[in-house]
Amino acid sequence: MCVAPGSIRSGITETTIQHLPEDVDWQLFGKLQPAIGEGFAPPESVTGVIAMLASEDGSFITGTEIRVDGGTHQ
């Protein structure tokens, strides 16, 4: 089983914008905006999935990838 988080707020997402190249194509970010809405999801969006998978409720979930990305990687 694999949990694949994406578009989740973290230390990296909070500081990366400062390190983008000067010639970055901002239109690419604009194309992602409808998928991520107002920004990145909180880390708790992933922790709830992990907690469920580690509990008895997740005992029959096997061999699959669970994406927690708000639909940005369809």
JOCOR-V964030 format. One record per backbone hydrogen bond with DSSP energy under -1.0 kcal/mol. CO is the residue of the C=O (numbers start at 0). NH is the residue of the N-H. If there is no record, write none. Layout:
co,nh
CO,NH
CO,NH
This chain:
co,nh
1,65
3,67
6,40
9,13
10,14
11,15
14,17
15,18
20,23
23,25
24,27
25,29
26,30
27,31
28,32
31,34
31,35
32,36
35,38
40,8
41,44
42,45
42,46
43,47
45,49
46,50
47,51
48,52
49,53
54,57
55,58
57,60
63,1
65,3
67,5
68,71
